[in-house]
Structure formats: C-alpha cells, structure tokens
Amino acid sequence: MIEWNSLFSERVIDLKASDIRELLKLTIRPEIISFAGGLPNPKSFPVEDIFRISQSVLLNSGEDALQYTTTEGYMELRKFLAARERSVGVISTEDNILITSGSQQGLELIAKSFLDPGDTVIVESPSYLGGISAFRLFQARFETVPLEEDGADLNVLREILKKPGAKPKLFYTVPTFQNPSGITYSKDKRKELAEISYEYDLTIVEDNPYEKLRFSGDKIKSIKAYAPENTLYISTFSKVLSPGFRIAWVCAPKDVIQKLVVVKQATDLCSNAYVQHITYQLLLRGLIDRHIPWIAAMYKEKRDIMLDAMEKYFPNEVTWTTPNGGMFIWVTLPEHMNSKEIFPDALKENVAYVQGGAFYIKGGYNHMRLTFVYESNENIVEGIKRLGNVLRNKM
Ligand SMILES: Cc1ncc(COP(=O)(O)O)c(C=O)c1O
C-alpha cells in the first residue's frame, strides 16, 4: 500500500489544517451563535439581480460566456475595473489587471511568483490568516510589524529594513478595515509607507477587500495611489457581491501581471468566464455600486448593536476596536487570559469566535476576533451576553 506521507513534497509535508478550520467546523451547528467565520451576511447577496442578469448573459452572450476566457480575464471586466479603481486613486489600464479566482488566489499567485524558500515576508501583527498561509506554503520566513490605532508601526518597519543584509521580498498589508483588527491606516501612514517603499525598494502587497464597506469617515486613497510602481494591489467581489462567485483581481505593474498570467495558466487556465460576464453586466448597470451602501447600512447597524451589547455585558477589563467599516471587531482581554483556552467554555454556551493567536506568527493569545455582520440583530445581543458571562467567569 502506498505510504502517502512519504510522497508529499517538502513544501507541503508539514502543513496541517489550521486549528481555526477545525474550530469553524464546530461553529456551523445551527444552535451556535457564530461570531467566528468571515462570511458576509447572506441577505447582502442581490439574488434577484443576479437571477435576471444571469439569464440575459445566457441569452445574449451564452456562447462566449460558457467558453474558456483568456487567463488575464474577460477584457470588458478588466477595462471596467481599471476605470473603477480611480475611486481609490489607482491609475491603471486593463493591462494592469488580472482577474483571479478570489483574492486568495491573487495572494497565492504572488507568493508562488516571488518567494523562494527562506525569503522574508513582512506581515502586520495581527495579520490575515489566509495571507500568512499563502506565504507559508512557499516557505517564507516572517518578520512582523505591530499594528497601532492608525496603522502599522512604521518605526519597527524601518528597523527591519535597516538590518544588515535585510532584503525582504514583500510587505503584506490590509490597510483598510483590516481583517482581523478592523484598523485603518491614516493618510499620513499611507504616505509614509509609500516613502519607505521607495527608499528601500520594498514591494507592498495591498489587500483591500473591505474598503467599500465604509460606515463613517471620509473615503481614503489606497496605498497604491501613493506608491503605484511598488504596490501589488488586490481586491475582490467576495464581500460586496458574492464570495461564491470567486471573482477578484490583482492590479499591478504590467511586467508583474505578465508573470502572474503565466503562473496562473498552470493553476487554472482562467477564472470562471460565465461569472465574469455576469459581474461585468451587474457593474455596467450600476447594480453592484448602488447595492453597496445598502450592505454598509445593514452592517453598520449590526456593528452598533454589537458595540452597545459589549459595553453592557463585557467585563470592564476587556477592550475592543471600533471599526469604521468592514466586518470585524478585535477584542483584547487582560494579558493573562488565553482566548484559545476559553473557547470550549464559549462553545458550551453555544457561542463562537476566532481566537486571536490564529492571526499571529507568535503569541496574540489574549485577543479574539468577532464578526458582527453574520448573525441576526437579536442573536448578536444574546451571543455577546453569553460571551460576557463566559469572560466574567474566567476573570
Ligand atoms: C484580508 C482578506 N484577504 C483575502 C480574503 C479572501 O477573499 P476571497 O474570497 O476574495 O478569496 C479575505 C477573506 O476573508 C480577507 O479578509
């Protein structure tokens, strides 16, 4: 009989399903109030619009939409996205756009294209778990930069870059309504990060899935707007249309796109053409951009309900962020508390969250990530009440 473990590549042999994947399996039980997964609220999906547009795509361009498309992606969609990105200050053309199967694929293609084993990637602390996984798959070594209220601590970033022989390949950031912390970089930090990238020839990977889900405050330019040549920008329709569509894009200098295209050919030839046609038609008719404020209003209400409930039911020693958009609140427990150890008690009360350590290369145990968008308003209050009791009992 084949001993499979002896055949896996060195790259993957030590990879294991993450703790949080295992925990998330438990949280799909219907009796659980889940603040855990990063799932959009299903009410945000414009099902009727998608139904109508799908029919019209099949009737009007079925032969094209059901065929393979180019690896770069459906040309009309790429042109539209290039123009749409001007809203975050990104000047690009269709030659700078690659359609990917989710932004997770964008991250993986970048990791595959840029990283040799042992190369350094600088990540925020905490950082998006899926980003860390993609870089880890290509055997990156990590350096971490702590997050402050207005973005990464750029003094620490400079220290890392000044180290003799330091030549990090990438700095990975989610600068707007970050997953998991909800933190947004200030304009000053965006500008300073751009300056640092030019000073040290640092490639920035800017992952921007939540920017359009803004509840308050002024719209802010992307980091790519300040460092266009040095930034590989990624965004997605997962949080504002449908994660099931798996439609996202990378916007990057042409040379980088050309390399990512060759790499993507080996991965999946092209992303789903039919869904790219539907997405384009939805965009063209304004159906996505007109729908986003409605989603943001629903999420804002849920954020406010969660924040009020936390104020009421959480012990005084616990603190949290107040995100101006996105999907996540980041909770800080007293240093001695460990959210992983508390998790079984929360599950007994049928409430779930993601333990903070999942988002750190090292440590982070006294944090937890709460998603406020998924549960009903009533469940948010009930779940926070239960979690408050669990925390109080552990104090
Ligand atoms: C920061 C960040 N990047 C990427 C992704 C992956 O999104 P997609 O569905 O586009 O692959 C997520 C999903 O939660 C995310 O939070």
The ligand as an SDF file (V2000), in Angstrom:
LIG
                    3D

 16 16  0  0  0  0  0  0  0  0999 V2000
   -7.9440   40.3540    4.0070 C   0  0  0  0  0  0  0  0  0  0  0  0
   -8.5270   39.2880    3.1530 C   0  0  0  0  0  0  0  0  0  0  0  0
   -7.9070   38.9420    2.0210 N   0  0  0  0  0  0  0  0  0  0  0  0
   -8.3960   37.9880    1.2160 C   0  0  0  0  0  0  0  0  0  0  0  0
   -9.5560   37.3080    1.5360 C   0  0  0  0  0  0  0  0  0  0  0  0
  -10.0380   36.2300    0.6100 C   0  0  0  0  0  0  0  0  0  0  0  0
  -11.1440   36.6520   -0.1010 O   0  0  0  0  0  0  0  0  0  0  0  0
  -11.6210   35.9900   -1.4440 P   0  0  0  0  0  0  0  0  0  0  0  0
  -12.9870   35.4570   -1.1710 O   0  0  0  0  0  0  0  0  0  0  0  0
  -11.6440   37.0910   -2.4570 O   0  0  0  0  0  0  0  0  0  0  0  0
  -10.6610   34.9210   -1.8280 O   0  0  0  0  0  0  0  0  0  0  0  0
  -10.2450   37.6300    2.7140 C   0  0  0  0  0  0  0  0  0  0  0  0
  -11.4530   36.8870    3.0880 C   0  0  0  0  0  0  0  0  0  0  0  0
  -11.9190   36.9050    4.2030 O   0  0  0  0  0  0  0  0  0  0  0  0
   -9.7160   38.6490    3.5360 C   0  0  0  0  0  0  0  0  0  0  0  0
  -10.3050   39.0090    4.6850 O   0  0  0  0  0  0  0  0  0  0  0  0
  1  2  1  0
  2  3  1  0
  2 15  2  0
  3  4  2  0
  4  5  1  0
  5  6  1  0
  5 12  2  0
  6  7  1  0
  7  8  1  0
  8  9  2  0
  8 10  1  0
  8 11  1  0
 12 13  1  0
 12 15  1  0
 13 14  2  0
 15 16  1  0
M  END
$$$$
